[in-house]
Amino acid sequence: QVQLVESGGGLVQAGGSLRLSCVASGRTGSTYAMGWFRQPLGKERELVASINWSGGSTYYLDSVKGRFTISRDNAKKAVYLQMNSLKPEDTAIYYCAADRGSERTPTFLGEFDYWGQGTQVAVSS
């Protein structure tokens, strides 16, 4: 089993920035692709960004391209989401997820095996 713990959420004004962090523990010996999802209240969970094991390949949701950046530090077993130019529509619970034993860059929910508990991001107008 792999445990994922997110941090860094909070309340920010539109145009502001936040940096989310996710640290993995447990059976992390395999390679893992990682991703960040979000789920606004009453809506479905959507993939915001993902990154492959080496960090050389990334995926972004169209609405966050140019504003969000996903990165990882395998030595620290961590993945990050830098969010700039935040908009009210970015308000959601953000979840970290891991795609076990994979060299790919995952692009949909079913590819992920482990999930964190989520961290709330609220953007005021």
C-alpha angles and dihedrals in degrees: 000000000000124000121207124196122190128201139167103069123133147121119306136166121250110279092030131115139238133181118213121202131196124190123195127213137171122043098008097145095111128073114268135193110211136209146181120225130182134203120195116206110284094004137099124270113260134192111248101178141343137191133197125237097269094043091236097114129049139177127205135189107246094241093059100041111125092016105060128052126192120203138162142207109204093189088061093037087233139134126194138200116202108198119193133174090024119200131201088250089064088069108121145105107282120214131196117217138184130214104207125227093356135139093185131096102243119222106180139050097249092064093067124090106183133041138193125224094254137243125236121241117188123182118193123206 
